[in-house]
Amino acid sequence: MDSLVGSSLQVVLEIKEGSGFSFLNHPLIVVAALNGSKLESSVIKPENCPQFDTQLLWQSEKKYLRRLRTGNTALKIECFAVIKDNKRDRLGYILLNLKEAQIIPRNSSIAASNPGTH
């Protein structure tokens, strides 16, 4: 992290697709929270393997992000079915430890590694 240039960094959560959603007949939405700051995806139509194709982005200062990582802060990602009148039914959630996130310099040609390719 020390090798990153500048004091402003971005935390990027990229969600490509899902699997096993054939039981749903309502649209989906993903809500991600990092230390109380929530972002949400657009509404995704229901299907067995939905194409979320979503990027959620938080701006952060390097010092603040370092503090979050050493404090074992987790990124909470929740998936909801959107019921009529914008009511939401939570389907589930996962917690991603920020300490395990890849750090990639902003203007780097390095792509994020896919865990399935190791």
MOPAC internal coordinates of N, CA, C and O (Angstrom, degrees):
PM7 1SCF
backbone

  N    0.0000 0     0.00 0     0.00 0    0    0    0
  C    1.4424 1     0.00 0     0.00 0    1    0    0
  C    1.5227 1   110.83 1     0.00 0    2    1    0
  O    1.2310 1   120.78 1   149.93 1    3    2    1
  N    1.3204 1   116.12 1   -30.07 1    3    2    1
  C    1.4565 1   120.31 1   179.73 1    5    3    2
  C    1.5249 1   111.85 1   -65.41 1    6    5    3
  O    1.2310 1   120.34 1   154.70 1    7    6    5
  N    1.3251 1   116.95 1   -25.30 1    7    6    5
  C    1.4595 1   120.24 1  -178.04 1    9    7    6
  C    1.5277 1   112.73 1   -78.39 1   10    9    7
  O    1.2310 1   119.93 1   171.20 1   11   10    9
  N    1.3205 1   117.75 1    -8.80 1   11   10    9
  C    1.4549 1   120.62 1  -179.82 1   13   11   10
  C    1.5182 1   110.29 1   -73.96 1   14   13   11
  O    1.2310 1   120.57 1   -44.57 1   15   14   13
  N    1.3176 1   116.52 1   135.43 1   15   14   13
  C    1.4601 1   122.64 1  -177.81 1   17   15   14
  C    1.5278 1   109.64 1   -86.14 1   18   17   15
  O    1.2310 1   120.47 1   -39.51 1   19   18   17
  N    1.3106 1   116.70 1   140.49 1   19   18   17
  C    1.4591 1   121.75 1   176.87 1   21   19   18
  C    1.5103 1   112.06 1    88.78 1   22   21   19
  O    1.2310 1   121.40 1   -16.78 1   23   22   21
  N    1.3262 1   114.92 1   163.22 1   23   22   21
  C    1.4657 1   118.90 1  -178.33 1   25   23   22
  C    1.5235 1   112.31 1   -99.11 1   26   25   23
  O    1.2310 1   119.79 1   168.47 1   27   26   25
  N    1.3271 1   118.00 1   -11.53 1   27   26   25
  C    1.4585 1   121.76 1  -179.43 1   29   27   26
  C    1.5271 1   109.97 1  -103.48 1   30   29   27
  O    1.2310 1   120.91 1   -52.83 1   31   30   29
  N    1.3278 1   115.86 1   127.17 1   31   30   29
  C    1.4599 1   121.78 1  -179.43 1   33   31   30
  C    1.5180 1   110.39 1  -125.21 1   34   33   31
  O    1.2310 1   121.00 1   -12.09 1   35   34   33
  N    1.3234 1   115.70 1   167.91 1   35   34   33
  C    1.4561 1   121.36 1   176.60 1   37   35   34
  C    1.5216 1   109.32 1  -123.72 1   38   37   35
  O    1.2310 1   121.19 1   -39.64 1   39   38   37
  N    1.3151 1   115.32 1   140.36 1   39   38   37
  C    1.4628 1   121.79 1   171.25 1   41   39   38
  C    1.5250 1   104.47 1  -105.94 1   42   41   39
  O    1.2310 1   120.73 1   -58.47 1   43   42   41
  N    1.3248 1   116.21 1   121.53 1   43   42   41
  C    1.4610 1   121.44 1  -176.04 1   45   43   42
  C    1.5186 1   109.62 1  -118.28 1   46   45   43
  O    1.2310 1   120.89 1   -53.23 1   47   46   45
  N    1.3169 1   115.90 1   126.77 1   47   46   45
  C    1.4559 1   122.51 1   172.93 1   49   47   46
  C    1.5178 1   106.54 1  -110.61 1   50   49   47
  O    1.2310 1   120.97 1   -61.35 1   51   50   49
  N    1.3247 1   115.74 1   118.65 1   51   50   49
  C    1.4580 1   120.38 1  -179.85 1   53   51   50
  C    1.5207 1   108.59 1  -114.47 1   54   53   51
  O    1.2310 1   121.11 1   -57.75 1   55   54   53
  N    1.3305 1   115.47 1   122.25 1   55   54   53
  C    1.4704 1   121.86 1   179.80 1   57   55   54
  C    1.5142 1   107.04 1  -115.79 1   58   57   55
  O    1.2310 1   120.69 1   -62.30 1   59   58   57
  N    1.3234 1   116.28 1   117.70 1   59   58   57
  C    1.4629 1   121.47 1  -176.36 1   61   59   58
  C    1.5306 1   112.50 1   -87.43 1   62   61   59
  O    1.2310 1   120.68 1   119.15 1   63   62   61
  N    1.3295 1   116.31 1   -60.85 1   63   62   61
  C    1.4593 1   119.84 1  -174.99 1   65   63   62
  C    1.5178 1   110.31 1  -152.82 1   66   65   63
  O    1.2310 1   121.27 1   -11.45 1   67   66   65
  N    1.3142 1   115.18 1   168.55 1   67   66   65
  C    1.4586 1   121.39 1   179.05 1   69   67   66
  C    1.5148 1   110.17 1  -123.75 1   70   69   67
  O    1.2310 1   121.04 1    -4.16 1   71   70   69
  N    1.3124 1   115.62 1   175.84 1   71   70   69
  C    1.4523 1   121.26 1   179.69 1   73   71   70
  C    1.5217 1   108.98 1  -149.39 1   74   73   71
  O    1.2310 1   120.67 1   -34.12 1   75   74   73
  N    1.3277 1   116.33 1   145.88 1   75   74   73
  C    1.4569 1   120.99 1   175.25 1   77   75   74
  C    1.5210 1   114.05 1    82.29 1   78   77   75
  O    1.2310 1   120.02 1  -150.89 1   79   78   77
  N    1.3059 1   117.57 1    29.11 1   79   78   77
  C    1.4605 1   121.30 1   179.93 1   81   79   78
  C    1.5277 1   112.32 1  -103.74 1   82   81   79
  O    1.2310 1   119.65 1  -160.84 1   83   82   81
  N    1.3317 1   118.27 1    19.16 1   83   82   81
  C    1.4660 1   121.57 1  -175.80 1   85   83   82
  C    1.5242 1   112.96 1   -64.47 1   86   85   83
  O    1.2310 1   119.62 1   159.11 1   87   86   85
  N    1.3325 1   118.34 1   -20.89 1   87   86   85
  C    1.4592 1   122.17 1  -179.47 1   89   87   86
  C    1.5375 1   112.22 1   -73.99 1   90   89   87
  O    1.2310 1   119.85 1   167.59 1   91   90   89
  N    1.3200 1   117.89 1   -12.41 1   91   90   89
  C    1.4674 1   121.03 1  -175.56 1   93   91   90
  C    1.5135 1   112.90 1   -89.82 1   94   93   91
  O    1.2310 1   121.12 1   -35.95 1   95   94   93
  N    1.3216 1   115.47 1   144.05 1   95   94   93
  C    1.4651 1   119.91 1   170.53 1   97   95   94
  C    1.5264 1   110.12 1  -127.88 1   98   97   95
  O    1.2310 1   120.65 1  -164.03 1   99   98   97
  N    1.3389 1   116.37 1    15.97 1   99   98   97
  C    1.4642 1   122.22 1   175.64 1  101   99   98
  C    1.5257 1   108.75 1  -117.56 1  102  101   99
  O    1.2310 1   120.14 1   -27.04 1  103  102  101
  N    1.3323 1   117.34 1   152.96 1  103  102  101
  C    1.4701 1   120.07 1   176.67 1  105  103  102
  C    1.5314 1   111.11 1   -62.14 1  106  105  103
  O    1.2310 1   121.18 1   -20.66 1  107  106  105
  N    1.3280 1   115.34 1   159.34 1  107  106  105
  C    1.4585 1   122.67 1  -179.00 1  109  107  106
  C    1.5263 1   110.80 1  -111.96 1  110  109  107
  O    1.2310 1   121.39 1   -22.28 1  111  110  109
  N    1.3259 1   114.95 1   157.72 1  111  110  109
  C    1.4575 1   121.31 1   171.78 1  113  111  110
  C    1.5266 1   107.04 1  -146.55 1  114  113  111
  O    1.2310 1   120.58 1   -36.19 1  115  114  113
  N    1.3213 1   116.49 1   143.81 1  115  114  113
  C    1.4578 1   122.19 1   177.54 1  117  115  114
  C    1.5271 1   107.81 1  -111.13 1  118  117  115
  O    1.2310 1   120.79 1   -48.56 1  119  118  117
  N    1.3323 1   116.09 1   131.44 1  119  118  117
  C    1.4680 1   122.22 1   177.08 1  121  119  118
  C    1.5250 1   106.79 1  -120.36 1  122  121  119
  O    1.2310 1   120.66 1   -53.01 1  123  122  121
  N    1.3226 1   116.34 1   126.99 1  123  122  121
  C    1.4634 1   120.91 1   179.22 1  125  123  122
  C    1.5202 1   108.82 1  -121.03 1  126  125  123
  O    1.2310 1   121.00 1   -43.46 1  127  126  125
  N    1.3266 1   115.70 1   136.54 1  127  126  125
  C    1.4654 1   121.23 1  -178.80 1  129  127  126
  C    1.5172 1   109.89 1  -124.65 1  130  129  127
  O    1.2310 1   121.30 1   -48.75 1  131  130  129
  N    1.3290 1   115.12 1   131.25 1  131  130  129
  C    1.4568 1   122.28 1   175.29 1  133  131  130
  C    1.5165 1   107.63 1  -122.92 1  134  133  131
  O    1.2310 1   120.68 1   -71.75 1  135  134  133
  N    1.3138 1   116.30 1   108.25 1  135  134  133
  C    1.4649 1   123.28 1   178.73 1  137  135  134
  C    1.5324 1   112.11 1    51.35 1  138  137  135
  O    1.2310 1   120.48 1  -136.91 1  139  138  137
  N    1.3404 1   116.68 1    43.09 1  139  138  137
  C    1.4549 1   122.08 1   176.42 1  141  139  138
  C    1.5144 1   115.46 1    92.76 1  142  141  139
  O    1.2310 1   119.67 1   166.52 1  143  142  141
  N    1.3279 1   118.24 1   -13.48 1  143  142  141
  C    1.4602 1   121.94 1   178.93 1  145  143  142
  C    1.5291 1   108.97 1   -92.86 1  146  145  143
  O    1.2310 1   120.51 1   -66.84 1  147  146  145
  N    1.3435 1   116.63 1   113.16 1  147  146  145
  C    1.4649 1   121.53 1  -175.19 1  149  147  146
  C    1.5280 1   111.87 1  -101.48 1  150  149  147
  O    1.2310 1   121.79 1   -39.35 1  151  150  149
  N    1.3242 1   114.18 1   140.65 1  151  150  149
  C    1.4654 1   122.49 1   173.01 1  153  151  150
  C    1.5181 1   107.14 1  -129.71 1  154  153  151
  O    1.2310 1   120.39 1   -28.82 1  155  154  153
  N    1.3406 1   116.85 1   151.18 1  155  154  153
  C    1.4615 1   118.90 1   178.22 1  157  155  154
  C    1.5078 1   112.01 1  -134.59 1  158  157  155
  O    1.2310 1   121.81 1   -27.24 1  159  158  157
  N    1.3162 1   114.15 1   152.76 1  159  158  157
  C    1.4606 1   121.43 1   177.99 1  161  159  158
  C    1.5199 1   109.27 1   -78.16 1  162  161  159
  O    1.2310 1   121.46 1    -9.30 1  163  162  161
  N    1.2951 1   114.82 1   170.70 1  163  162  161
  C    1.4584 1   118.41 1   170.11 1  165  163  162
  C    1.5294 1   107.22 1   -75.66 1  166  165  163
  O    1.2310 1   120.06 1    -9.88 1  167  166  165
  N    1.3062 1   117.48 1   170.12 1  167  166  165
  C    1.4671 1   122.20 1  -179.01 1  169  167  166
  C    1.5271 1   108.93 1   -72.92 1  170  169  167
  O    1.2310 1   121.00 1   -46.33 1  171  170  169
  N    1.3180 1   115.70 1   133.67 1  171  170  169
  C    1.4592 1   122.45 1  -178.60 1  173  171  170
  C    1.5193 1   109.00 1  -111.85 1  174  173  171
  O    1.2310 1   120.64 1   -47.31 1  175  174  173
  N    1.3233 1   116.38 1   132.69 1  175  174  173
  C    1.4632 1   119.59 1  -178.96 1  177  175  174
  C    1.5206 1   110.82 1   -67.02 1  178  177  175
  O    1.2310 1   120.77 1   -32.77 1  179  178  177
  N    1.3365 1   116.13 1   147.23 1  179  178  177
  C    1.4685 1   119.60 1  -177.61 1  181  179  178
  C    1.5313 1   111.96 1   -73.88 1  182  181  179
  O    1.2310 1   120.79 1   -47.46 1  183  182  181
  N    1.3170 1   116.09 1   132.54 1  183  182  181
  C    1.4625 1   123.26 1   173.19 1  185  183  182
  C    1.5185 1   108.17 1  -164.34 1  186  185  183
  O    1.2310 1   119.82 1   -12.20 1  187  186  185
  N    1.3240 1   117.95 1   167.80 1  187  186  185
  C    1.4585 1   122.04 1  -176.56 1  189  187  186
  C    1.5304 1   112.08 1   -58.35 1  190  189  187
  O    1.2310 1   119.87 1   134.00 1  191  190  189
  N    1.3161 1   117.86 1   -46.00 1  191  190  189
  C    1.4707 1   123.13 1   179.22 1  193  191  190
  C    1.5260 1   108.94 1  -122.52 1  194  193  191
  O    1.2310 1   120.06 1  -101.51 1  195  194  193
  N    1.3337 1   117.49 1    78.49 1  195  194  193
  C    1.4706 1   119.80 1  -176.44 1  197  195  194
  C    1.5252 1   112.16 1   -64.12 1  198  197  195
  O    1.2310 1   120.85 1   -37.24 1  199  198  197
  N    1.3169 1   115.97 1   142.76 1  199  198  197
  C    1.4586 1   122.90 1   177.14 1  201  199  198
  C    1.5254 1   107.73 1   -94.52 1  202  201  199
  O    1.2310 1   120.33 1   -86.74 1  203  202  201
  N    1.3169 1   116.97 1    93.26 1  203  202  201
  C    1.4616 1   121.26 1  -178.52 1  205  203  202
  C    1.5270 1   110.28 1   -68.37 1  206  205  203
  O    1.2310 1   120.73 1   133.35 1  207  206  205
  N    1.3220 1   116.22 1   -46.65 1  207  206  205
  C    1.4622 1   122.84 1   178.31 1  209  207  206
  C    1.5331 1   111.09 1    40.79 1  210  209  207
  O    1.2310 1   120.99 1  -124.39 1  211  210  209
  N    1.3353 1   115.71 1    55.61 1  211  210  209
  C    1.4571 1   123.27 1  -172.13 1  213  211  210
  C    1.5145 1   111.05 1  -122.36 1  214  213  211
  O    1.2310 1   120.76 1   -40.58 1  215  214  213
  N    1.3182 1   116.15 1   139.42 1  215  214  213
  C    1.4581 1   122.04 1   171.62 1  217  215  214
  C    1.5192 1   108.00 1  -122.59 1  218  217  215
  O    1.2310 1   120.69 1   -56.40 1  219  218  217
  N    1.3232 1   116.29 1   123.60 1  219  218  217
  C    1.4578 1   121.84 1   175.36 1  221  219  218
  C    1.5212 1   106.58 1  -111.43 1  222  221  219
  O    1.2310 1   120.26 1   -44.75 1  223  222  221
  N    1.3301 1   117.12 1   135.25 1  223  222  221
  C    1.4574 1   121.54 1  -169.36 1  225  223  222
  C    1.5183 1   111.35 1  -133.57 1  226  225  223
  O    1.2310 1   121.12 1   -52.24 1  227  226  225
  N    1.3269 1   115.47 1   127.76 1  227  226  225
  C    1.4667 1   122.06 1   175.46 1  229  227  226
  C    1.5178 1   108.46 1  -113.81 1  230  229  227
  O    1.2310 1   119.88 1   -42.71 1  231  230  229
  N    1.3147 1   117.83 1   137.29 1  231  230  229
  C    1.4715 1   123.41 1   173.28 1  233  231  230
  C    1.5156 1   107.66 1   -90.04 1  234  233  231
  O    1.2310 1   120.21 1   -38.23 1  235  234  233
  N    1.3205 1   117.20 1   141.77 1  235  234  233
  C    1.4553 1   120.13 1  -178.99 1  237  235  234
  C    1.5195 1   110.21 1  -151.94 1  238  237  235
  O    1.2310 1   121.26 1   -28.35 1  239  238  237
  N    1.3103 1   115.20 1   151.65 1  239  238  237
  C    1.4604 1   120.83 1   170.97 1  241  239  238
  C    1.5243 1   107.64 1   -81.90 1  242  241  239
  O    1.2310 1   120.60 1   -32.77 1  243  242  241
  N    1.3133 1   116.45 1   147.23 1  243  242  241
  C    1.4630 1   121.52 1  -177.60 1  245  243  242
  C    1.5376 1   111.31 1   -56.87 1  246  245  243
  O    1.2310 1   120.24 1   135.58 1  247  246  245
  N    1.3245 1   117.14 1   -44.42 1  247  246  245
  C    1.4667 1   120.62 1  -179.05 1  249  247  246
  C    1.5263 1   111.27 1   -62.14 1  250  249  247
  O    1.2310 1   120.68 1   138.01 1  251  250  249
  N    1.3380 1   116.30 1   -41.99 1  251  250  249
  C    1.4632 1   120.89 1  -179.26 1  253  251  250
  C    1.5288 1   110.38 1   -66.56 1  254  253  251
  O    1.2310 1   120.49 1   136.85 1  255  254  253
  N    1.3166 1   116.67 1   -43.15 1  255  254  253
  C    1.4609 1   121.03 1   179.44 1  257  255  254
  C    1.5269 1   110.59 1   -64.35 1  258  257  255
  O    1.2310 1   120.06 1   140.50 1  259  258  257
  N    1.3130 1   117.50 1   -39.50 1  259  258  257
  C    1.4643 1   121.03 1   177.03 1  261  259  258
  C    1.5314 1   110.06 1   -61.15 1  262  261  259
  O    1.2310 1   120.68 1   138.11 1  263  262  261
  N    1.3337 1   116.31 1   -41.89 1  263  262  261
  C    1.4675 1   121.05 1   178.77 1  265  263  262
  C    1.5325 1   110.69 1   -62.79 1  266  265  263
  O    1.2310 1   120.59 1   137.89 1  267  266  265
  N    1.3385 1   116.48 1   -42.11 1  267  266  265
  C    1.4679 1   120.03 1   178.35 1  269  267  266
  C    1.5264 1   111.34 1   -63.20 1  270  269  267
  O    1.2310 1   120.61 1   137.87 1  271  270  269
  N    1.3176 1   116.44 1   -42.13 1  271  270  269
  C    1.4700 1   120.57 1  -179.08 1  273  271  270
  C    1.5227 1   111.87 1   -66.49 1  274  273  271
  O    1.2310 1   119.72 1   136.09 1  275  274  273
  N    1.3284 1   118.14 1   -43.91 1  275  274  273
  C    1.4632 1   120.11 1   179.98 1  277  275  274
  C    1.5240 1   111.49 1   -71.55 1  278  277  275
  O    1.2310 1   119.81 1   156.46 1  279  278  277
  N    1.3217 1   117.96 1   -23.54 1  279  278  277
  C    1.4611 1   122.09 1   177.38 1  281  279  278
  C    1.5118 1   113.31 1   -85.83 1  282  281  279
  O    1.2310 1   120.13 1  -170.66 1  283  282  281
  N    1.3412 1   117.36 1     9.34 1  283  282  281
  C    1.4684 1   122.74 1  -179.38 1  285  283  282
  C    1.5242 1   112.99 1    55.40 1  286  285  283
  O    1.2310 1   120.51 1  -141.68 1  287  286  285
  N    1.3068 1   116.64 1    38.32 1  287  286  285
  C    1.4591 1   121.32 1   177.15 1  289  287  286
  C    1.5273 1   109.26 1   -67.87 1  290  289  287
  O    1.2310 1   120.94 1   -40.14 1  291  290  289
  N    1.3161 1   115.81 1   139.86 1  291  290  289
  C    1.4623 1   120.78 1  -179.96 1  293  291  290
  C    1.5235 1   110.52 1  -109.43 1  294  293  291
  O    1.2310 1   121.37 1   -31.23 1  295  294  293
  N    1.3022 1   114.98 1   148.77 1  295  294  293
  C    1.4540 1   123.12 1   171.95 1  297  295  294
  C    1.5201 1   105.49 1   -91.93 1  298  297  295
  O    1.2310 1   119.89 1   -61.07 1  299  298  297
  N    1.3338 1   117.82 1   118.93 1  299  298  297
  C    1.4633 1   121.46 1  -178.67 1  301  299  298
  C    1.5220 1   108.57 1   -96.91 1  302  301  299
  O    1.2310 1   121.17 1   -56.07 1  303  302  301
  N    1.3262 1   115.36 1   123.93 1  303  302  301
  C    1.4630 1   121.63 1  -178.50 1  305  303  302
  C    1.5189 1   107.54 1  -117.84 1  306  305  303
  O    1.2310 1   120.76 1   -61.08 1  307  306  305
  N    1.3466 1   116.15 1   118.92 1  307  306  305
  C    1.4621 1   121.71 1  -178.46 1  309  307  306
  C    1.5243 1   109.35 1  -115.78 1  310  309  307
  O    1.2310 1   121.08 1   -35.42 1  311  310  309
  N    1.3124 1   115.54 1   144.58 1  311  310  309
  C    1.4566 1   121.68 1   176.64 1  313  311  310
  C    1.5242 1   108.10 1  -116.25 1  314  313  311
  O    1.2310 1   120.81 1   -50.14 1  315  314  313
  N    1.3294 1   116.06 1   129.86 1  315  314  313
  C    1.4574 1   122.24 1  -178.02 1  317  315  314
  C    1.5154 1   110.92 1  -123.60 1  318  317  315
  O    1.2310 1   121.03 1   -33.52 1  319  318  317
  N    1.3271 1   115.63 1   146.48 1  319  318  317
  C    1.4641 1   121.70 1   165.87 1  321  319  318
  C    1.5229 1   105.43 1   -91.65 1  322  321  319
  O    1.2310 1   120.58 1   -47.20 1  323  322  321
  N    1.3288 1   116.50 1   132.80 1  323  322  321
  C    1.4647 1   120.91 1  -179.29 1  325  323  322
  C    1.5273 1   108.04 1   -93.25 1  326  325  323
  O    1.2310 1   121.38 1   -68.38 1  327  326  325
  N    1.3279 1   114.97 1   111.62 1  327  326  325
  C    1.4610 1   122.11 1  -179.84 1  329  327  326
  C    1.5321 1   107.70 1   -90.97 1  330  329  327
  O    1.2310 1   119.77 1   -10.09 1  331  330  329
  N    1.3195 1   118.04 1   169.91 1  331  330  329
  C    1.4626 1   120.99 1  -178.16 1  333  331  330
  C    1.5299 1   112.05 1   -53.53 1  334  333  331
  O    1.2310 1   120.74 1   -25.77 1  335  334  333
  N    1.3094 1   116.18 1   154.23 1  335  334  333
  C    1.4669 1   124.74 1  -178.12 1  337  335  334
  C    1.5242 1   112.33 1    60.04 1  338  337  335
  O    1.2310 1   120.42 1  -147.65 1  339  338  337
  N    1.3445 1   116.80 1    32.35 1  339  338  337
  C    1.4688 1   123.75 1   177.43 1  341  339  338
  C    1.5262 1   114.58 1    60.05 1  342  341  339
  O    1.2310 1   119.76 1  -161.79 1  343  342  341
  N    1.3323 1   118.06 1    18.21 1  343  342  341
  C    1.4627 1   120.45 1   172.72 1  345  343  342
  C    1.5188 1   107.64 1   -74.60 1  346  345  343
  O    1.2310 1   120.68 1   -34.33 1  347  346  345
  N    1.3270 1   116.30 1   145.67 1  347  346  345
  C    1.4537 1   120.95 1  -176.64 1  349  347  346
  C    1.5254 1   110.99 1  -120.45 1  350  349  347
  O    1.2310 1   121.59 1   -39.38 1  351  350  349
  N    1.3153 1   114.55 1   140.62 1  351  350  349
  C    1.4544 1   121.92 1   176.41 1  353  351  350
  C    1.5298 1   107.18 1  -115.65 1  354  353  351
  O    1.2310 1   120.35 1   -66.14 1  355  354  353
  N    1.3356 1   116.95 1   113.86 1  355  354  353
  C    1.4654 1   119.93 1  -176.87 1  357  355  354
  C    1.5194 1   109.98 1   -70.73 1  358  357  355
  O    1.2310 1   121.23 1   -54.39 1  359  358  357
  N    1.3238 1   115.25 1   125.61 1  359  358  357
  C    1.4595 1   122.26 1   179.11 1  361  359  358
  C    1.5219 1   111.56 1   -88.89 1  362  361  359
  O    1.2310 1   120.86 1   149.29 1  363  362  361
  N    1.3252 1   115.97 1   -30.71 1  363  362  361
  C    1.4522 1   120.08 1  -179.24 1  365  363  362
  C    1.5116 1   110.67 1   166.02 1  366  365  363
  O    1.2310 1   121.21 1    -3.34 1  367  366  365
  N    1.3248 1   115.29 1   176.66 1  367  366  365
  C    1.4584 1   120.03 1   178.95 1  369  367  366
  C    1.5197 1   109.83 1  -152.23 1  370  369  367
  O    1.2310 1   121.26 1   -17.86 1  371  370  369
  N    1.3302 1   115.19 1   162.14 1  371  370  369
  C    1.4576 1   121.54 1   172.03 1  373  371  370
  C    1.5241 1   107.66 1  -134.55 1  374  373  371
  O    1.2310 1   121.45 1   -26.06 1  375  374  373
  N    1.3153 1   114.84 1   153.94 1  375  374  373
  C    1.4552 1   121.55 1   176.09 1  377  375  374
  C    1.5245 1   107.89 1  -113.73 1  378  377  375
  O    1.2310 1   120.71 1   -53.50 1  379  378  377
  N    1.3326 1   116.24 1   126.50 1  379  378  377
  C    1.4552 1   121.21 1   176.75 1  381  379  378
  C    1.5174 1   108.43 1  -112.07 1  382  381  379
  O    1.2310 1   120.69 1   -59.00 1  383  382  381
  N    1.3223 1   116.28 1   121.00 1  383  382  381
  C    1.4503 1   121.05 1  -179.78 1  385  383  382
  C    1.5241 1   109.04 1   -69.72 1  386  385  383
  O    1.2310 1   120.39 1   -55.46 1  387  386  385
  N    1.3081 1   116.86 1   124.54 1  387  386  385
  C    1.4585 1   122.27 1  -178.27 1  389  387  386
  C    1.5258 1   111.41 1   -62.85 1  390  389  387
  O    1.2310 1   120.32 1   153.75 1  391  390  389
  N    1.3124 1   116.99 1   -26.25 1  391  390  389
  C    1.4681 1   121.37 1   179.03 1  393  391  390
  C    1.5273 1   110.69 1   -63.67 1  394  393  391
  O    1.2310 1   120.27 1   153.18 1  395  394  393
  N    1.3208 1   117.09 1   -26.82 1  395  394  393
  C    1.4664 1   121.58 1  -178.37 1  397  395  394
  C    1.5274 1   112.70 1   -88.40 1  398  397  395
  O    1.2310 1   119.67 1   177.08 1  399  398  397
  N    1.3165 1   118.23 1    -2.92 1  399  398  397
  C    1.4737 1   121.47 1  -177.40 1  401  399  398
  C    1.5239 1   110.96 1   -71.29 1  402  401  399
  O    1.2310 1   121.04 1   -33.14 1  403  402  401
  N    1.3244 1   115.62 1   146.86 1  403  402  401
  C    1.4567 1   120.97 1   175.69 1  405  403  402
  C    1.5269 1   109.46 1   -73.86 1  406  405  403
  O    1.2310 1   121.01 1   -38.53 1  407  406  405
  N    1.3128 1   115.68 1   141.47 1  407  406  405
  C    1.4605 1   121.48 1   175.22 1  409  407  406
  C    1.5286 1   106.49 1  -108.95 1  410  409  407
  O    1.2310 1   120.79 1   -61.37 1  411  410  409
  N    1.3199 1   116.10 1   118.63 1  411  410  409
  C    1.4563 1   121.74 1  -178.47 1  413  411  410
  C    1.5189 1   107.81 1  -126.80 1  414  413  411
  O    1.2310 1   119.73 1   -54.90 1  415  414  413
  N    1.3302 1   118.13 1   125.10 1  415  414  413
  C    1.4681 1   119.70 1   177.02 1  417  415  414
  C    1.5247 1   110.93 1   -57.74 1  418  417  415
  O    1.2310 1   120.93 1   -31.58 1  419  418  417
  N    1.3354 1   115.83 1   148.42 1  419  418  417
  C    1.4573 1   122.30 1  -172.59 1  421  419  418
  C    1.5277 1   113.37 1   -56.14 1  422  421  419
  O    1.2310 1   118.84 1   128.65 1  423  422  421
  N    1.3075 1   119.81 1   -51.35 1  423  422  421
  C    1.4703 1   122.03 1  -176.18 1  425  423  422
  C    1.5209 1   111.64 1   -97.25 1  426  425  423
  O    1.2310 1   120.61 1  -143.01 1  427  426  425
  N    1.3037 1   116.44 1    36.99 1  427  426  425
  C    1.4528 1   121.41 1  -176.94 1  429  427  426
  C    1.5186 1   111.22 1   -91.36 1  430  429  427
  O    1.2310 1   121.36 1   -30.30 1  431  430  429
  N    1.3212 1   115.00 1   149.70 1  431  430  429
  C    1.4689 1   119.62 1   174.83 1  433  431  430
  C    1.5230 1   110.43 1   -89.89 1  434  433  431
  O    1.2310 1   120.67 1  -178.91 1  435  434  433
  N    1.3281 1   116.32 1     1.09 1  435  434  433
  C    1.4678 1   121.16 1   178.80 1  437  435  434
  C    1.5243 1   108.89 1   -74.89 1  438  437  435
  O    1.2310 1   120.42 1   -52.30 1  439  438  437
  N    1.3138 1   116.80 1   127.70 1  439  438  437
  C    1.4606 1   121.04 1   177.22 1  441  439  438
  C    1.5222 1   108.70 1   -91.98 1  442  441  439
  O    1.2310 1   121.13 1   -28.18 1  443  442  441
  N    1.3156 1   115.45 1   151.82 1  443  442  441
  C    1.4732 1   119.89 1   175.69 1  445  443  442
  C    1.5151 1   108.04 1   -63.74 1  446  445  443
  O    1.2310 1   121.00 1   -41.72 1  447  446  445
  N    1.3126 1   115.70 1   138.28 1  447  446  445
  C    1.4675 1   118.66 1  -179.34 1  449  447  446
  C    1.5152 1   109.79 1   -79.48 1  450  449  447
  O    1.2310 1   121.21 1   -32.90 1  451  450  449
  N    1.2999 1   115.29 1   147.10 1  451  450  449
  C    1.4463 1   122.85 1   177.79 1  453  451  450
  C    1.5165 1   107.37 1   -93.63 1  454  453  451
  O    1.2310 1   119.48 1   -58.60 1  455  454  453
  N    1.3332 1   118.60 1   121.40 1  455  454  453
  C    1.4674 1   120.60 1  -177.20 1  457  455  454
  C    1.5332 1   112.98 1   -55.65 1  458  457  455
  O    1.2310 1   119.83 1   152.79 1  459  458  457
  N    1.2983 1   117.93 1   -27.21 1  459  458  457
  C    1.4562 1   120.93 1  -178.98 1  461  459  458
  C    1.5174 1   113.77 1   -77.32 1  462  461  459
  O    1.2310 1   119.71 1   173.70 1  463  462  461
  N    1.3464 1   118.16 1    -6.30 1  463  462  461
  C    1.4571 1   120.46 1  -176.58 1  465  463  462
  C    1.5140 1   113.31 1  -103.85 1  466  465  463
  O    1.2310 1   119.46 1  -177.66 1  467  466  465
  N    1.3330 1   118.63 1     2.34 1  467  466  465
  C    1.4650 1   120.63 1  -179.01 1  469  467  466
  C    1.4941 1   111.42 1   -80.24 1  470  469  467
  O    1.2310 1   120.10 1   180.00 1  471  470  469

